[in-house]
């Protein structure tokens, strides 16, 4: 029987950790269905996610290169999110 790599070196475990949580999956589904969306649109679409959890999840997915964030220099500021090619 083959053994899997430890948690620190296994790339599959890293991918599952990132994509396996329910908020990441719901954000991916929402953005893939609706395309480019603003923060409040994503929040309303998912419904039961807190603002803090949505913010943290979006930042993490952006750091991983799975979604992109575009900030418009307007008053009030407008920020849009969409999936990247990798996402």
C-alpha positions in Angstrom: 0.0 0.0 0.0 1.3 3.4 -0.9 1.6 6.1 1.7 0.6 9.7 1.2 3.0 12.6 1.9 2.9 14.4 5.2 0.6 17.4 5.6 3.5 19.8 5.0 4.6 18.5 1.6 1.5 17.1 0.0 0.1 19.4 -2.7 -3.2 17.6 -2.9 -3.8 18.2 0.8 -3.1 21.9 0.3 -5.6 22.1 -2.6 -8.3 20.3 -0.6 -7.7 22.5 2.4 -8.2 25.6 0.3 -11.1 24.5 -1.7 -12.7 22.1 0.7 -14.3 24.6 3.0 -17.9 25.4 2.4 -17.4 29.2 1.9 -14.8 28.8 -0.8 -17.0 26.4 -2.7 -20.0 28.7 -2.4 -18.0 31.7 -3.6 -16.7 29.7 -6.5 -20.2 28.6 -7.4 -21.6 32.2 -7.1 -18.8 33.8 -9.2 -18.9 31.1 -11.8 -22.7 31.4 -12.2 -22.9 35.2 -12.1 -19.5 36.4 -13.4 -18.1 39.6 -12.0 -19.8 40.7 -8.7 -19.5 43.2 -6.0 -19.0 42.3 -2.3 -22.6 42.9 -1.3 -23.9 41.0 -4.3 -21.8 38.0 -3.2 -23.0 38.4 0.4 -26.7 38.5 -0.6 -26.3 35.6 -3.0 -24.7 33.3 -0.3 -27.0 34.6 2.4 -25.7 33.1 5.7 -22.1 34.1 5.5 -20.9 36.9 7.9 -19.1 40.0 6.4 -15.9 39.0 8.2 -15.9 35.4 6.9 -16.6 36.6 3.4 -13.8 39.2 3.6 -11.3 36.6 4.9 -12.3 34.0 2.4 -12.1 36.5 -0.5 -8.7 37.7 0.6 -7.4 34.2 0.9 -8.7 33.2 -2.5 -7.2 36.4 -4.0 -3.8 35.6 -2.4 -3.9 32.1 -3.9 -4.6 33.6 -7.4 -8.0 32.0 -7.7 -10.1 35.2 -7.9 -9.2 38.8 -8.9 -10.2 42.0 -7.2 -10.6 45.2 -9.0 -10.9 48.5 -7.1 -12.4 51.6 -8.9 -11.4 55.1 -7.8 -14.9 56.3 -7.2 -16.8 57.8 -4.2 -17.9 55.5 -2.6 -15.3 53.0 -3.7 -16.4 50.2 -5.9 -14.8 46.8 -5.7 -15.5 43.9 -8.0 -14.5 40.2 -7.8 -14.3 37.6 -10.5 -12.7 34.2 -11.1 -9.2 34.1 -12.7 -8.1 31.7 -15.3 -6.6 29.5 -12.5 -9.9 29.7 -10.6 
